[in-house]
């Protein structure tokens, strides 16, 4: 799930400093429970991709995910 959420940064063309969708929005978007989304968001925070969410303050993008695709020949 964390990989799918990291993909949101690319899919939604979010830049560093942009507001990341809430856990509620993401749970609806992917059809999973909020606790599942929250665990994945915690992983992205630990990896340094997202800021920590606090009451009244939404998560923001801190870094862009590294591309894992291999270059085409």
Backbone torsions as a table, in degrees:
resi	resn	phi	psi	omega
1	UNK	NA	-36.4	-179.3
2	UNK	-60.4	-38.7	179.1
3	UNK	-64.5	-39.7	178.8
4	UNK	-64.5	-40.2	-179.8
5	UNK	-70.4	-36.4	175.8
6	UNK	-61.8	-34.1	177.8
7	UNK	-64.1	-23.9	178.2
8	UNK	-60.6	-36.1	180.0
9	UNK	-59.0	-45.9	-179.6
10	UNK	-73.3	-48.6	-176.9
11	UNK	-60.1	-39.9	-178.5
12	UNK	-90.6	4.9	179.5
13	UNK	53.2	45.5	179.0
14	UNK	-81.5	143.5	177.9
15	UNK	-110.5	170.0	177.9
16	UNK	-58.2	131.2	-178.1
17	UNK	95.7	-13.2	-179.9
18	UNK	-72.0	149.8	176.9
19	UNK	-73.0	131.6	178.7
20	UNK	-90.4	145.7	179.5
21	UNK	-57.4	151.7	-179.5
22	UNK	-73.3	163.3	178.3
23	UNK	-59.6	-37.6	179.1
24	UNK	-64.5	-45.8	178.7
25	UNK	-61.2	-43.8	-177.9
26	UNK	-68.7	-36.4	179.0
27	UNK	-64.8	-37.6	176.1
28	UNK	-68.6	-44.1	-177.1
29	UNK	-60.8	-40.1	-176.5
30	UNK	-102.3	-3.9	177.3
31	UNK	67.9	36.8	178.0
32	UNK	-126.6	169.2	-178.0
33	UNK	-74.6	156.7	178.2
34	UNK	-61.3	-41.2	178.1
35	UNK	-59.5	-35.6	177.0
36	UNK	-64.1	-44.9	179.0
37	UNK	-64.5	-42.6	-178.8
38	UNK	-60.5	-42.3	177.7
39	UNK	-62.1	-41.7	179.3
40	UNK	-67.3	-39.4	177.6
41	UNK	-63.6	-37.8	177.3
42	UNK	-60.8	-38.8	178.0
43	UNK	-64.6	-40.2	179.6
44	UNK	-69.0	-33.1	174.7
45	UNK	-65.2	-45.9	-179.8
46	UNK	-61.9	-34.3	179.9
47	UNK	-78.1	-7.6	178.3
48	UNK	86.3	9.1	180.0
49	UNK	-81.4	-31.2	-177.4
50	UNK	-125.9	151.6	173.1
51	UNK	-75.8	164.0	178.3
52	UNK	-76.1	137.7	177.1
53	UNK	-84.2	138.7	175.7
54	UNK	-131.2	160.3	-179.0
55	UNK	-57.1	125.4	179.5
56	UNK	83.4	-2.3	-179.9
57	UNK	-130.1	126.0	-177.7
58	UNK	-84.2	158.7	176.0
59	UNK	-67.9	147.8	174.1
60	UNK	-127.3	160.3	178.7
61	UNK	-76.5	125.5	179.0
62	UNK	-101.0	-27.3	-179.3
63	UNK	-154.3	155.2	178.0
64	UNK	-89.9	142.0	179.6
65	UNK	-64.3	146.7	176.6
66	UNK	-74.1	143.5	178.6
67	UNK	-75.0	132.7	-178.7
68	UNK	-105.8	-5.8	179.4
69	UNK	-70.5	144.7	176.1
70	UNK	-83.5	145.4	-179.7
71	UNK	-65.2	143.3	-179.9
72	UNK	-77.4	143.5	-179.4
73	UNK	-87.9	NA	NA
